[in-house]
Amino acid sequence: MIVAIDFTASNGSPASPTSLHYYDPASPNEYIQAITSVGEVLANYDSDRLFPTFGFGAKIPPSN
């Protein structure tokens, strides 16, 4: 399994609870739920149980 996460603005601001990118540790968003559900099944068929994960479309803030 390889995971790719779309960080483009098309899914809304990650600060907004209505966004698909919103992160609330108490309530995983739909992306986290889907990746976790599939990963739990596929991990049993993977020798190291590690999944490469890539993100794209993010704007990296400037470093000071």
ABEGO torsion letter per residue (X at the ends): XBBBBBABAAAEBAABAABAABBBAABBBAAAAAAAAAAAAAAAABAAGBBBBBBBGBBBBBBX
